[in-house]
Amino acid sequence: MKAIVVGGGIGGLAAAVSLRRVGWEVQVLERAAAFGEIGAGVGVMPNALRALEWMGLADEVRRLGTPRVSGGVRSSDGRWLVHLPGVGQEKVIAMHRADLHGVLLRALPSEILFNNVEVTGVEELDADLVVAADGINSRLRGELLPDAPGPVYAGATAWRGVAPGPFDLPISQTLGPGGEAGILPLGDGRVCWYVAVVAPASAQLDPVELFADWHEPLPSLLKSTPDVIRHDIYELPLLPTFVSGRVALLGDAAHAMTPYLGQGACMALEDAVTLASVDGDLARYDALRRPRTQAVWKGSRMAGRFGIEVRSPIGLALRNLAFRALPGSVAVRGMTRFSSWEVPAMPR
């Protein structure tokens, strides 16, 4: 059986690795001139690590990443609202997106990877299975589901970068009035960070000015980062199906979500392993992935509603009070709700 994967990002490469593991012949088509990944940090959550374990790549991810077992949530003035201990023996692996992409890329033979390929329609692809991993603005999704809504602005804009350091910091999230920030330390002293604010799309804003009054080390991280990536946050409204004929949507092409749970890339890795585990049964793939990813999509939206979207002084005070009253063990159980996924059993 032959599969063609359209898109060479994290989700597309993971799909290729996973399908090859169960015996599929695979080609990966990427429209860019080279395979690569832009961005900053990614937290490989326990559910994503289980997917990588199934692919045989978890040890390499652990070697390149930095295990973190604790962290917490702070207010913009630096006060800790809640401390989050490690979830049992499971750890979040902090790493650069490019490093995760590289792990997947090296697991594939070069002869199945094709650059500078612009796919304009499904009919031009000769394969038993087509995996549409071509991102939030998926051309294939638009062809297969012409009546489905396209991406919509989620109301916030974000900046990301990697501060050279060296820094020695825990993983943390900071919530302030109409904004949030995250710190994801790497093992070599660099720190991946992001900041986001509620704002109109394409607003002309300076993140250094916006976060100048927030607690350290956030202002220092922003000032010391040479290359900062800015992007408006879009999400994909819930789709009625992830499959059509011989085509399966995967990753952001199927369920692009806001970043407030840090599960976007993790969901793509889950998708890839699930697609391989059902061995071409796309109805089963849809039945397994759509409820799961859409629940996480809703959870991320809810996290944004009680996080970045809170701006009034009363709302901020109530939210911070609720966080401080929340036992760390309860917060951990809330996180485990989204990371307690297991690889589906292979059909007999």
Helices and strands as residue ranges (DSSP letters): E 2-6, H 10-21, E 25-29, E 41-44, H 46-55, H 58-64, E 66-68, E 71-75, E 80-84, E 92-96, H 97-106, G 110-112, E 113-114, G 122-124, E 129-132, H 139-144, E 152-163, E 171-176, E 179-185, E 191-198, H 207-210, H 218-224, E 228-235, E 243-244, E 247-249, H 252-255, H 264-277, H 282-305, H 313-324, H 328-339
